[in-house]
Amino acid sequence: MTDTATTAPQHGLVVLDMAGTTVADGGLVEQAFTAAAERLGEDPATMIDYVRATMGESKISVFRHLFGGDEQRARQANLAFEEAYGELVADGRIAALPGAAEAIAALREQGRTVVLTTGFARVTQDAILDALGWRELVALTLCPADAGGRGRPYPDMVLAALLRTGAVDDVRRVAVAGDTSYDMLSGVRSGAGIVAGVLTGAHGETALREHGATHVLASVAGLPGLLREYEA
């Protein structure tokens, strides 16, 4: 991806979450978790509070906790989740959040490299990118398996974005944005200079700030303006 600005911005790498930040969730994650639990004969009502609290985390990690470390059961559940979410995407239930594509375009016009990250498996991430026509929108997309498998709240995907793109020479020149507490933790733990929470997804302002948000925005549409003003 070629940036259009002639002067390198301070925050030259922007790492954005997908579901809830740039992509409208609309309860799809919870629906897919419910479907997965039912396909395995489990009661989803006993799981949903933990699922909500850990939004943004790698889904296989969530299932490992829910099934008490039973790896085979966790992998079965994760496969059922990915299948259920894929079916929702195929049914046309996925959409970009208003202003998200325009914000990404504006960030690139400011000379920044943009990377999209997710807690989903690669097959689901690719299905979302295809449904939205976003394959060529950003420089790089990452799922937990692309960065060692741990996912959020570990900083691995943010650091992998820096290493793979080489867009900046200092982690403090990275900006991270997301809608969950785990997005904020991964940004803080990576050393990113800006960790922005957005209010279009799973968690509210209090939770985002408690987990390290340096800024809270109504939506990702405000991020190009925030970075421009911060660097002025």
C-alpha positions in Angstrom: 0.0 0.0 0.0 1.4 3.4 -0.9 1.0 6.3 1.4 0.2 9.7 -0.2 1.7 12.1 2.4 5.2 13.4 1.7 6.2 13.9 5.4 6.3 10.8 7.7 3.7 11.3 10.5 4.6 10.7 14.1 2.3 7.8 14.4 3.1 6.1 11.2 1.6 2.7 12.0 -2.1 2.4 13.0 -3.4 -1.0 14.2 -7.1 -1.3 14.1 -9.4 -4.0 15.5 -12.1 -5.3 13.2 -15.4 -6.5 14.8 -16.9 -3.6 16.9 -14.3 -1.1 15.7 -14.3 -1.0 11.9 -16.9 -3.8 11.3 -20.4 -3.7 12.7 -20.8 -6.7 15.1 -24.6 -6.4 15.7 -24.5 -9.3 18.2 -23.0 -11.7 15.6 -20.2 -12.9 17.9 -22.7 -13.7 20.7 -25.0 -15.4 18.1 -22.1 -17.5 16.8 -21.0 -18.4 20.4 -24.6 -19.5 21.2 -24.8 -21.6 18.0 -21.4 -23.2 18.8 -22.4 -24.1 22.4 -25.7 -25.6 21.2 -24.0 -27.7 18.5 -21.8 -29.2 21.3 -24.8 -29.8 23.6 -23.8 -27.1 26.0 -26.0 -24.4 27.6 -24.9 -21.0 26.2 -26.4 -19.2 29.1 -23.7 -20.5 31.4 -21.0 -19.1 29.0 -22.3 -15.8 27.8 -21.0 -13.6 30.6 -17.5 -14.8 30.2 -17.8 -14.4 26.4 -18.9 -10.7 26.8 -16.1 -10.0 29.3 -13.4 -11.3 27.0 -14.5 -9.8 23.7 -11.5 -9.2 21.6 -9.6 -12.3 22.9 -8.6 -15.1 20.6 -11.7 -17.3 20.4 -9.8 -20.6 20.9 -8.4 -19.1 24.1 -11.9 -18.3 25.3 -13.1 -21.9 24.6 -10.0 -23.3 26.4 -11.1 -21.4 29.5 -14.8 -22.4 29.1 -13.9 -26.1 28.8 -11.4 -26.2 31.6 -8.4 -26.8 29.4 -10.0 -29.7 27.5 -8.1 -29.0 24.2 -10.1 -31.3 22.0 -13.4 -29.9 23.3 -12.1 -26.3 22.9 -11.1 -27.0 19.3 -14.4 -28.6 18.5 -16.2 -25.5 19.9 -13.9 -23.1 18.1 -14.6 -24.9 14.8 -18.3 -24.7 15.4 -18.0 -21.0 16.3 -16.1 -20.3 13.1 -18.6 -22.2 11.0 -21.6 -20.4 12.7 -20.0 -17.0 12.2 -19.1 -17.8 8.6 -22.7 -18.7 8.0 -23.8 -15.3 9.4 -21.3 -13.6 7.1 -22.5 -15.6 4.1 -26.1 -14.6 4.9 -25.1 -10.9 4.4 -25.1 -10.1 8.1 -21.8 -8.3 8.1 -21.3 -4.6 7.3 -18.7 -1.9 7.7 -19.3 0.6 10.5 -20.3 4.0 9.2 -17.2 6.0 8.4 -14.7 3.2 8.9 -13.6 2.7 5.3 -13.4 6.5 4.9 -11.3 6.8 8.1 -8.9 4.1 6.9 -8.6 6.0 3.6 -7.9 9.2 5.5 -5.3 7.6 7.7 -3.5 6.4 4.6 -3.7 9.8 2.9 -2.0 11.2 6.1 0.9 8.8 5.2 0.2 6.2 7.8 0.3 2.4 7.3 -2.9 0.7 8.5 -3.1 -2.9 9.7 -6.4 -4.7 10.6 -6.4 -7.3 13.4 -8.9 -9.7 14.8 -9.5 -12.4 17.4 -11.1 -14.6 14.8 -9.4 -17.4 12.9 -7.9 -16.6 9.4 -10.8 -18.3 7.5 -13.3 -16.0 9.3 -11.2 -12.9 8.9 -10.8 -13.6 5.2 -14.6 -14.2 4.8 -15.3 -10.8 6.4 -12.7 -9.1 4.2 -14.2 -10.7 1.1 -17.8 -9.8 2.1 -16.8 -6.1 2.6 -14.5 -5.9 -0.4 -11.6 -5.0 1.9 -8.9 -7.3 0.7 -6.9 -4.4 -0.8 -7.9 -1.8 1.7 -4.9 -2.0 4.1 -1.2 -3.0 4.0 -1.6 -6.1 6.2 -4.3 -8.1 8.1 -3.4 -10.3 11.1 -5.2 -12.9 13.1 -3.8 -14.6 16.3 -2.3 -17.5 14.4 -0.2 -15.0 12.4 1.5 -13.8 15.5 2.2 -16.9 17.6 -1.3 -17.9 18.4 -1.9 -16.1 21.7 -4.0 -13.1 20.5 -5.2 -10.4 22.8 -4.7 -9.2 25.5 -1.1 -10.1 24.6 0.7 -7.4 22.5 1.8 -9.9 19.9 -0.4 -8.8 16.9 0.6 -5.1 17.4 4.3 -6.0 17.6 3.9 -8.3 14.6 2.3 -5.4 12.6 5.4 -3.3 13.4 7.9 -6.1 12.5 6.1 -7.1 9.3 5.4 -3.6 7.9 8.6 -1.9 9.2 6.4 1.2 9.0 8.0 2.9 12.1 11.2 2.6 14.1 9.7 2.9 17.6 6.7 1.3 19.2 5.8 4.7 20.6 5.0 5.7 17.0 2.2 3.1 16.8 -1.4 4.0 17.4 -3.9 1.2 18.4 -7.7 1.5 18.3 -10.3 -1.0 19.4 -13.6 -1.4 21.2 -12.7 -3.8 24.0 -10.7 -3.9 27.2 -8.4 -6.5 25.7 -7.7 -4.2 22.7 -6.6 -1.6 25.2 -4.4 -4.0 27.1 -2.7 -5.2 24.0 -2.0 -1.7 23.0 -0.6 -0.7 26.4 1.5 -3.8 26.6 3.0 -3.2 23.2 4.1 0.2 24.2 2.0 2.0 21.6 2.0 5.8 21.9 -1.7 6.2 21.4 -4.3 3.6 22.6 -7.7 4.8 21.5 -11.0 3.2 22.6 -14.1 3.5 20.4 -17.7 3.3 21.7 -19.2 1.3 18.7 -18.6 -2.1 20.2 -18.5 -4.3 23.2 -17.2 -2.2 26.1 -18.0 1.3 27.4 -15.8 4.2 28.3 -15.2 3.3 31.9 -13.9 -0.2 31.0 -11.8 1.2 28.1 -10.1 3.8 30.3 -9.6 1.3 33.2 -7.7 -0.9 30.8 -5.4 1.9 29.5 -7.2 3.9 26.8 -5.3 7.2 26.3 -8.3 8.5 24.4 -12.0 7.5 23.9 -13.8 8.3 20.6 -17.4 8.0 19.6 -16.2 5.9 16.6 -13.1 5.1 14.5 -14.2 7.9 12.2 -12.7 10.3 14.7 -9.2 8.7 14.6 -7.7 10.6 11.7 -8.7 13.9 13.3 -7.4 12.8 16.7 -4.0 11.9 15.3 -3.8 15.1 13.2 -4.5 17.3 16.2 -2.3 15.3 18.6 0.7 15.7 16.2 0.1 19.4 15.4 
